[in-house]
Amino acid sequence: MRLPESLVDPAPSRLHPSHPHYELILLHHRRAMAAGEVLYPDPVTGLWVMTAEGLWERGSCCDTGCRQCRWTVGCWRRWKPATGG
C-alpha cells in the first residue's frame, strides 16, 4: 500500500507551517522518503523519527502522536493542535 502523495507532508496539527524549523524538518523528511528510509534523525532534536511512508505501511495508528502520522482514526493528538515541535 503506497502512501498517497498528498499525505507526504505532516498535517498542520502535527507540524504547523509557522514552526521555526518547518522547512528544515520537511527537507530531512523528504530526503529520507526519497532514499526509501523508514527512519531518519530529526534535525532539531536528534531523535530518530519515522517517515510518513513507514507509518503508513504500519497499517494503523499507534496512538503516540507521531509527527508524520497521517492516519485519521485512533490518533490521540488528532483533536489537539500541535505545540512547539
N, CA, C and O atoms as a MOPAC input file, in Angstrom:
PM7 MOZYME 1SCF
protein

 N      0.85500 1    -1.17600 1     0.00000 1
 C      0.00000 1     0.00000 1     0.00000 1
 C      0.90200 1     1.23900 1     0.00000 1
 O      1.60000 1     1.49600 1     0.98100 1
 N      0.89000 1     1.98000 1    -1.05500 1
 C      1.74000 1     3.15800 1    -1.21400 1
 C      1.05100 1     4.39100 1    -0.63700 1
 O     -0.14800 1     4.59500 1    -0.82900 1
 N      1.82400 1     5.20600 1     0.07100 1
 C      1.32200 1     6.45400 1     0.65500 1
 C      0.93500 1     7.42500 1    -0.45400 1
 O      1.75000 1     7.68800 1    -1.33800 1
 N     -0.28200 1     7.96500 1    -0.43600 1
 C     -0.66300 1     8.97500 1    -1.43000 1
 C      0.22300 1    10.22000 1    -1.29600 1
 O      0.53800 1    10.64300 1    -0.18300 1
 N      0.61500 1    10.79400 1    -2.41100 1
 C      1.49800 1    11.96500 1    -2.42200 1
 C      0.96200 1    13.09800 1    -1.55400 1
 O      1.73900 1    13.82700 1    -0.93800 1
 N     -0.35700 1    13.25200 1    -1.50200 1
 C     -0.96300 1    14.33400 1    -0.71900 1
 C     -0.75300 1    14.16600 1     0.78600 1
 O     -1.01500 1    15.09400 1     1.55100 1
 N     -0.28400 1    12.99500 1     1.21700 1
 C     -0.09800 1    12.73200 1     2.64800 1
 C      1.37000 1    12.69500 1     3.06600 1
 O      1.67200 1    12.32400 1     4.20000 1
 N      2.28300 1    13.07000 1     2.17900 1
 C      3.71000 1    13.01400 1     2.49700 1
 C      4.09100 1    14.01600 1     3.58100 1
 O      4.81800 1    13.66800 1     4.51100 1
 N      3.61600 1    15.24500 1     3.47600 1
 C      3.94600 1    16.26400 1     4.47400 1
 C      3.02200 1    16.14000 1     5.68200 1
 O      1.86500 1    15.74400 1     5.53800 1
 N      3.52200 1    16.47400 1     6.87300 1
 C      2.69700 1    16.33800 1     8.07200 1
 C      1.50000 1    17.28400 1     8.07000 1
 O      1.54400 1    18.36900 1     7.48900 1
 N      0.45000 1    16.85600 1     8.72300 1
 C     -0.72900 1    17.70400 1     8.87600 1
 C     -0.34900 1    18.92200 1     9.72500 1
 O      0.48300 1    18.79900 1    10.62400 1
 N     -0.93400 1    20.08600 1     9.46200 1
 C     -0.62500 1    21.28400 1    10.24700 1
 C     -0.85300 1    21.10700 1    11.74800 1
 O     -0.21600 1    21.78600 1    12.55400 1
 N     -1.74200 1    20.21400 1    12.12400 1
 C     -1.96900 1    19.98500 1    13.55400 1
 C     -0.80500 1    19.23600 1    14.19500 1
 O     -0.69000 1    19.19700 1    15.42000 1
 N      0.04700 1    18.64800 1    13.38100 1
 C      1.20300 1    17.90200 1    13.88800 1
 C      2.50100 1    18.68200 1    13.74900 1
 O      3.37900 1    18.58300 1    14.60600 1
 N      2.63000 1    19.45500 1    12.68200 1
 C      3.78400 1    20.33200 1    12.49000 1
 C      3.27600 1    21.54900 1    11.73100 1
 O      3.11500 1    21.50900 1    10.51200 1
 N      3.02900 1    22.61000 1    12.44900 1
 C      2.44900 1    23.80900 1    11.84500 1
 C      3.47300 1    24.51600 1    10.95900 1
 O      4.65000 1    24.58900 1    11.31300 1
 N      3.04100 1    25.03100 1     9.82400 1
 C      3.95400 1    25.74800 1     8.93000 1
 C      4.66800 1    26.93300 1     9.58300 1
 O      5.68900 1    27.38700 1     9.06600 1
 N      4.16800 1    27.43300 1    10.68100 1
 C      4.82600 1    28.54300 1    11.36300 1
 C      5.93500 1    28.06900 1    12.30900 1
 O      6.62900 1    28.89300 1    12.90400 1
 N      6.10700 1    26.75800 1    12.45300 1
 C      7.17000 1    26.22000 1    13.31000 1
 C      8.50800 1    26.77100 1    12.80600 1
 O      8.74400 1    26.77900 1    11.59800 1
 N      9.38000 1    27.22700 1    13.69700 1
 C     10.63400 1    27.85700 1    13.26600 1
 C     11.55500 1    26.95500 1    12.44200 1
 O     12.40500 1    27.45900 1    11.70800 1
 N     11.40500 1    25.64600 1    12.54800 1
 C     12.26100 1    24.71800 1    11.79400 1
 C     11.47400 1    23.91600 1    10.76800 1
 O     11.92000 1    22.85800 1    10.32400 1
 N     10.31000 1    24.41700 1    10.39500 1
 C      9.40900 1    23.69700 1     9.48800 1
 C     10.11600 1    23.25100 1     8.20700 1
 O     10.08600 1    22.06800 1     7.86800 1
 N     10.74300 1    24.17000 1     7.50300 1
 C     11.37700 1    23.83800 1     6.22100 1
 C     12.52800 1    22.85200 1     6.39900 1
 O     12.69100 1    21.94600 1     5.58100 1
 N     13.31700 1    23.00700 1     7.43600 1
 C     14.42700 1    22.09900 1     7.69300 1
 C     13.92100 1    20.68700 1     7.98100 1
 O     14.47000 1    19.71000 1     7.47200 1
 N     12.88300 1    20.58500 1     8.79100 1
 C     12.29500 1    19.28500 1     9.12000 1
 C     11.74900 1    18.62200 1     7.86200 1
 O     11.97600 1    17.43300 1     7.63800 1
 N     11.03100 1    19.38500 1     7.04000 1
 C     10.48500 1    18.81800 1     5.80500 1
 C     11.59000 1    18.37200 1     4.86300 1
 O     11.47000 1    17.32900 1     4.22000 1
 N     12.66300 1    19.14400 1     4.77200 1
 C     13.77800 1    18.78900 1     3.90700 1
 C     14.36000 1    17.42700 1     4.31500 1
 O     14.58200 1    16.57000 1     3.46100 1
 N     14.60200 1    17.23100 1     5.59400 1
 C     15.15800 1    15.96300 1     6.06800 1
 C     14.17500 1    14.81400 1     5.85800 1
 O     14.57100 1    13.70600 1     5.49700 1
 N     12.89700 1    15.08600 1     6.08500 1
 C     11.87600 1    14.05700 1     5.87900 1
 C     11.79600 1    13.66700 1     4.41400 1
 O     11.75700 1    12.48000 1     4.09000 1
 N     11.77300 1    14.64200 1     3.53300 1
 C     11.67400 1    14.35500 1     2.08900 1
 C     12.90400 1    13.60500 1     1.58100 1
 O     12.78600 1    12.71400 1     0.73900 1
 N     14.07500 1    13.96300 1     2.08700 1
 C     15.29500 1    13.23900 1     1.69700 1
 C     15.21600 1    11.77600 1     2.12000 1
 O     15.56300 1    10.88100 1     1.34800 1
 N     14.76100 1    11.53700 1     3.34000 1
 C     14.63300 1    10.16600 1     3.83000 1
 C     13.61800 1     9.39100 1     2.99000 1
 O     13.84900 1     8.23100 1     2.64800 1
 N     12.50500 1    10.02600 1     2.66200 1
 C     11.48500 1     9.37700 1     1.84000 1
 C     12.05400 1     9.02600 1     0.46400 1
 O     11.83400 1     7.92200 1    -0.03400 1
 N     12.78100 1     9.95500 1    -0.14800 1
 C     13.34800 1     9.72900 1    -1.47700 1
 C     14.36100 1     8.58400 1    -1.45600 1
 O     14.51600 1     7.86400 1    -2.44200 1
 N     15.04100 1     8.42500 1    -0.33500 1
 C     16.04000 1     7.36400 1    -0.19600 1
 C     15.41200 1     6.02600 1     0.21000 1
 O     16.10800 1     5.01500 1     0.30500 1
 N     14.10000 1     6.02400 1     0.44800 1
 C     13.42000 1     4.80400 1     0.84900 1
 C     13.65700 1     4.42600 1     2.30300 1
 O     13.45000 1     3.27700 1     2.69200 1
 N     14.09100 1     5.39300 1     3.10400 1
 C     14.35000 1     5.14700 1     4.52900 1
 C     13.04000 1     5.16900 1     5.31900 1
 O     12.11600 1     5.91100 1     4.98500 1
 N     12.97300 1     4.36600 1     6.34800 1
 C     11.80300 1     4.33700 1     7.22700 1
 C     12.03800 1     5.25100 1     8.43100 1
 O     11.09200 1     5.81300 1     8.98200 1
 N     13.28600 1     5.39400 1     8.83000 1
 C     13.66200 1     6.23600 1     9.96700 1
 C     14.70700 1     7.25400 1     9.52000 1
 O     15.47900 1     7.00900 1     8.59400 1
 N     14.71500 1     8.40000 1    10.19800 1
 C     15.74500 1     9.40800 1     9.95500 1
 C     15.92900 1    10.23300 1    11.22200 1
 O     14.99600 1    10.35300 1    12.01700 1
 N     17.12000 1    10.80600 1    11.42400 1
 C     17.33000 1    11.63200 1    12.62400 1
 C     16.68200 1    13.00400 1    12.44900 1
 O     16.91300 1    13.69300 1    11.45600 1
 N     15.88400 1    13.37800 1    13.41300 1
 C     15.24600 1    14.68900 1    13.38400 1
 C     16.34100 1    15.75600 1    13.44500 1
 O     17.21000 1    15.68900 1    14.31500 1
 N     16.31800 1    16.74200 1    12.53600 1
 C     17.38200 1    17.74200 1    12.51000 1
 C     17.37800 1    18.69400 1    13.70200 1
 O     18.37400 1    19.37400 1    13.94700 1
 N     16.29500 1    18.75300 1    14.43200 1
 C     16.18400 1    19.66800 1    15.56800 1
 C     16.51300 1    18.95600 1    16.88200 1
 O     17.28400 1    19.46700 1    17.69500 1
 N     15.92300 1    17.77300 1    17.08400 1
 C     16.09000 1    17.07600 1    18.36400 1
 C     17.16900 1    16.00100 1    18.34000 1
 O     17.69900 1    15.62800 1    19.38700 1
 N     17.49700 1    15.50000 1    17.15000 1
 C     18.44300 1    14.40400 1    17.03700 1
 C     17.81300 1    13.03800 1    17.27000 1
 O     18.47700 1    12.01400 1    17.11000 1
 N     16.54100 1    13.01300 1    17.64700 1
 C     15.83700 1    11.75000 1    17.86500 1
 C     15.50600 1    11.10600 1    16.52000 1
 O     15.31100 1    11.80000 1    15.52200 1
 N     15.44600 1     9.78800 1    16.50100 1
 C     15.04600 1     9.08600 1    15.29300 1
 C     13.52200 1     9.13500 1    15.16900 1
 O     12.80200 1     8.85000 1    16.12700 1
 N     13.04500 1     9.49700 1    13.99000 1
 C     11.60900 1     9.57100 1    13.73700 1
 C     11.27700 1     8.76100 1    12.49100 1
 O     12.12600 1     8.56600 1    11.62200 1
 N     10.05800 1     8.30100 1    12.41400 1
 C      9.62400 1     7.52100 1    11.25900 1
 C      9.13300 1     8.44300 1    10.15300 1
 O      8.59800 1     9.52200 1    10.41000 1
 N      9.32500 1     8.00100 1     8.93100 1
 C      8.79600 1     8.74800 1     7.79300 1
 C      7.29600 1     8.47800 1     7.67300 1
 O      6.77400 1     7.52600 1     8.25300 1
 N      6.62600 1     9.32400 1     6.91900 1
 C      5.20000 1     9.13500 1     6.68000 1
 C      4.95300 1     7.78700 1     6.00600 1
 O      3.98100 1     7.09700 1     6.31500 1
 N      5.84700 1     7.41800 1     5.07700 1
 C      5.70900 1     6.12500 1     4.38900 1
 C      5.81300 1     4.96600 1     5.37700 1
 O      5.03200 1     4.01700 1     5.30700 1
 N      6.77200 1     5.04000 1     6.29200 1
 C      6.93300 1     3.99200 1     7.29000 1
 C      5.71700 1     3.85300 1     8.19000 1
 O      5.28300 1     2.74600 1     8.50900 1
 N      5.18100 1     4.98400 1     8.58900 1
 C      3.98400 1     4.96200 1     9.43900 1
 C      2.76800 1     4.45800 1     8.66400 1
 O      1.94100 1     3.72600 1     9.20800 1
 N      2.66300 1     4.84500 1     7.41300 1
 C      1.55100 1     4.41000 1     6.55900 1
 C      1.59900 1     2.89200 1     6.37400 1
 O      0.56700 1     2.22200 1     6.41200 1
 N      2.80400 1     2.36000 1     6.17300 1
 C      2.96600 1     0.92600 1     5.96300 1
 C      2.61600 1     0.11500 1     7.21500 1
 O      2.29600 1    -1.07000 1     7.11900 1
 N      2.67800 1     0.75100 1     8.38300 1
 C      2.27600 1     0.07300 1     9.63000 1
 C      0.84400 1    -0.44300 1     9.53000 1
 O      0.51600 1    -1.50700 1    10.05300 1
 N      0.00200 1     0.32600 1     8.85200 1
 C     -1.37800 1    -0.09000 1     8.65500 1
 C     -2.37700 1     0.48800 1     9.63900 1
 O     -3.58500 1     0.36600 1     9.43300 1
 N     -1.89700 1     1.11200 1    10.70100 1
 C     -2.80300 1     1.72700 1    11.66700 1
 C     -2.01100 1     2.68400 1    12.55200 1
 O     -0.78100 1     2.67400 1    12.55700 1
 N     -2.73200 1     3.50200 1    13.29200 1
 C     -2.10300 1     4.44900 1    14.20700 1
 C     -1.75300 1     3.74300 1    15.51400 1
 O     -2.50800 1     2.90100 1    16.00100 1
 N     -0.59500 1     4.09800 1    16.07300 1
 C     -0.18200 1     3.50200 1    17.34600 1
 C     -0.54000 1     4.40000 1    18.53700 1
 O     -0.24200 1     4.06400 1    19.68300 1
 N     -1.17600 1     5.53300 1    18.26100 1
 C     -1.64300 1     6.46700 1    19.29600 1
 C     -0.53500 1     7.12700 1    20.11500 1
 O     -0.74600 1     7.44100 1    21.28700 1
 N      0.63900 1     7.34100 1    19.52200 1
 C      1.68800 1     8.03900 1    20.25600 1
 C      1.90800 1     9.45300 1    19.73000 1
 O      2.80500 1    10.14700 1    20.20900 1
 N      1.11600 1     9.89500 1    18.76000 1
 C      1.19300 1    11.27000 1    18.27400 1
 C      2.36800 1    11.55100 1    17.35400 1
 O      2.91300 1    12.65500 1    17.38000 1
 N      2.76600 1    10.59700 1    16.55300 1
 C      3.89900 1    10.78800 1    15.64000 1
 C      3.67000 1    11.96300 1    14.69400 1
 O      2.57700 1    12.13800 1    14.15600 1
 N      4.70000 1    12.75300 1    14.50200 1
 C      4.60800 1    13.95500 1    13.66700 1
 C      4.14000 1    13.63200 1    12.24600 1
 O      3.32600 1    14.36600 1    11.68700 1
 N      4.63500 1    12.56300 1    11.66500 1
 C      4.34200 1    12.25400 1    10.26900 1
 C      3.11600 1    11.36600 1    10.06400 1
 O      2.74300 1    11.09300 1     8.92300 1
 N      2.48500 1    10.91300 1    11.14500 1
 C      1.34400 1    10.00400 1    11.01400 1
 C      0.17600 1    10.67400 1    10.29900 1
 O     -0.23800 1    11.77600 1    10.65500 1
 N     -0.33700 1     9.99800 1     9.30000 1
 C     -1.47600 1    10.53500 1     8.55800 1
 C     -2.73400 1     9.69300 1     8.72700 1
 O     -3.71900 1     9.90000 1     8.01900 1
 N     -2.70900 1     8.75500 1     9.65000 1
 C     -3.92100 1     8.00100 1     9.94900 1
 C     -4.88500 1     8.94200 1    10.66400 1
 O     -4.48000 1     9.67700 1    11.56400 1
 N     -6.13100 1     8.92300 1    10.27800 1
 C     -7.09300 1     9.86500 1    10.85100 1
 C     -7.98100 1     9.23300 1    11.91500 1
 O     -8.76900 1     9.93200 1    12.55200 1
 N     -7.86800 1     7.94600 1    12.11300 1
 C     -8.68200 1     7.27600 1    13.12200 1
 C     -7.74400 1     6.73700 1    14.19500 1
 O     -6.77100 1     6.04600 1    13.89100 1
 N     -8.04000 1     7.05400 1    15.44400 1
 C     -7.28500 1     6.49700 1    16.54700 1
 C     -6.13200 1     7.35000 1    17.03700 1
 O     -5.53300 1     7.02300 1    18.06100 1
 N     -5.79900 1     8.42400 1    16.35200 1
 C     -4.67600 1     9.24700 1    16.79800 1
 C     -5.09700 1    10.12300 1    17.96700 1
 O     -6.02600 1    10.92400 1    17.85800 1
 N     -4.40700 1     9.96300 1    19.07900 1
 C     -4.77400 1    10.71700 1    20.28300 1
 C     -4.57200 1    12.20800 1    20.09300 1
 O     -5.26500 1    12.98900 1    20.74600 1
 N     -3.65600 1    12.65100 1    19.23100 1
 C     -3.43000 1    14.08500 1    19.02800 1
 C     -4.29400 1    14.65100 1    17.90300 1
 O     -4.20700 1    15.83900 1    17.59300 1
 N     -5.10300 1    13.83100 1    17.30800 1
 C     -5.90500 1    14.27300 1    16.16900 1
 C     -6.72400 1    15.50400 1    16.51200 1
 O     -6.87900 1    16.40000 1    15.68200 1
 N     -7.23800 1    15.55500 1    17.70000 1
 C     -8.15400 1    16.63600 1    18.08200 1
 C     -7.45300 1    17.76400 1    18.80100 1
 O     -8.09700 1    18.74600 1    19.17300 1
 N     -6.14400 1    17.65500 1    19.01000 1
 C     -5.40400 1    18.68600 1    19.73000 1
 C     -4.39200 1    19.33000 1    18.80100 1
 O     -3.68500 1    18.61900 1    18.08600 1
 N     -4.29900 1    20.65600 1    18.78900 1
 C     -3.27600 1    21.28600 1    17.95000 1
 C     -1.88700 1    20.97300 1    18.48000 1
 O     -1.66300 1    20.93600 1    19.69000 1
 N     -0.95400 1    20.75000 1    17.55500 1
 C      0.43200 1    20.50400 1    17.95800 1
 C      1.02700 1    21.78400 1    18.54900 1
 O      0.72000 1    22.88800 1    18.10000 1
 N      1.86200 1    21.62400 1    19.54000 1
 C      2.52400 1    22.79200 1    20.14100 1
 C      4.00400 1    22.59700 1    20.05600 1
 O      4.51500 1    21.52900 1    20.39000 1
 N      4.69300 1    23.59800 1    19.61900 1
 C      6.15500 1    23.56300 1    19.57700 1
 C      6.69000 1    22.65500 1    18.50200 1
 O      6.72500 1    23.05000 1    17.33700 1
 N      7.10600 1    21.45700 1    18.84400 1
 C      7.78900 1    20.59600 1    17.89700 1
 C      7.14200 1    19.30100 1    17.77200 1
 O      7.59900 1    18.45300 1    17.00600 1

